[in-house]
């Protein structure tokens, strides 16, 4: 079974930075695409960023392009989300997700394209 554990959330002022981490266990991490999603109260879960199994391809929501960076360290079984220039509208619970297709040629941008999820980490941005 795959386990994903997010960390790094917290309270930050607008304009500040946070780095989220997602530690994976239970299978060969380097074979699978990973994604970050977020969900604010009363809203649907939305795509933030994704990275393919090798780390060579990265995708971002328009709302975070140029501010957020997704990366992975396959030796540490960890995917990261560096968030800079945070805005109040970035506040949400952030979830890490893992694909189940080995070395997939495509990367999912929708929640239903991922099979494993972490418990989420809260990001609060004050004005």
SULFENRA-V104417 format. One line per field, one symbol per residue. psi: psi as a letter, one per 30 degrees, with the letter a starting at -180 (. if undefined). Layout:
psi: ???
//
This chain:
psi: kkkkjllflakllkfalljkkjkklfljeffklllklljlkgllklkellklefgfkkkkkeffkfekkklkjffghkkljkjlhkleffklkkkklklgkkhkflkkgkefgkfkkaflkkkkjk.
//
